[in-house]
């Protein structure tokens, strides 16, 4: 079994320098784009990203959408604003959206989205098309702008006698 993407331990708040740098990925920039925009070397940007990831308690292979989701969820960067209205997504698509934001491993994403691993690529392609996102990092950023990844939506509504 793959270890959890993040721990339940509280994050280590980012320093002002790390917050400034973390805003770039949260705005959708890749590490190479961050290096170009800031004038920092690619090595320096990778070191900063590693420090950010460690502060968020994300493992070394944690993917950008998960890091961006944690940065926004933990209010370490300015939240994105929606530039267009949220599309109508099915409950299955919302489940997949959350899985992409919370898991880095493909099998973990499929499991969390209740999909067969063989069906994940097609479902994800459809979700990207339906949202107009160019990749999963932009998908997570857009979803935060649309308030689709808020804490209230973390747990699906329970039915039955759960009082």
ABEGO torsion letter per residue (X at the ends): XBBBABBABBBBBBBAAAAAAAAAAAAGBBAAAAAAAAGBBAAAAAAAAAAAAAAAGBBAABBAAAAAAAAAAAGABBBBBBABBBBBBBAAAAAAAAAAAABABAAAAAAAAGBBAAAAAAAAAAAAAAAGBABAAAAAAAAAAAGAABAAAABBBBBEBAX
